């Protein structure tokens, strides 16, 4: 979960300190190869815990 938070924090920082376009570009760059898998892993973990 901390990887998801770190990714979102980086996106937030880029939007606030660079531009919305930079934040969205970075989100698109890291989502498919990194963040998406962490979210899927978290959802699977939650499903198993509540299972």
C-alpha positions in Angstrom: 0.0 0.0 0.0 2.9 2.4 0.7 3.9 2.1 -3.0 0.4 3.3 -4.0 0.7 6.3 -1.6 4.2 7.1 -2.9 3.1 7.0 -6.5 0.1 9.3 -5.8 2.2 11.6 -3.7 4.6 12.0 -6.6 1.7 12.8 -9.0 0.3 15.3 -6.5 3.7 17.0 -6.1 4.1 17.2 -9.9 0.6 18.8 -10.3 1.3 21.3 -7.5 4.8 22.2 -8.4 5.0 21.7 -12.2 1.7 21.5 -14.0 -1.4 19.4 -14.3 -0.1 18.2 -17.6 3.1 16.9 -16.0 1.1 15.2 -13.2 -1.2 13.5 -15.7 1.8 12.5 -17.9 3.5 10.9 -15.0 0.4 9.1 -13.9 0.0 7.6 -17.4 3.7 6.7 -17.4 3.7 4.7 -14.1 0.1 3.4 -13.9 0.1 0.6 -16.4 3.5 -0.8 -15.4 3.6 -0.1 -11.7 0.6 1.4 -9.8 -2.0 -0.7 -11.5 -0.4 -4.0 -10.2 -0.1 -2.6 -6.7 -3.8 -1.7 -6.7 -4.8 -5.2 -8.0 -2.6 -6.8 -5.4 -4.3 -4.7 -2.7 -7.8 -5.6 -3.9 -6.9 -9.3 -4.0 -5.5 -9.1 -0.5 -8.7 -7.4 0.8 -10.9 -9.9 -0.9 -9.0 -12.8 0.6 -9.2 -11.2 4.1 -12.9 -10.7 3.8 -13.4 -13.9 1.9 
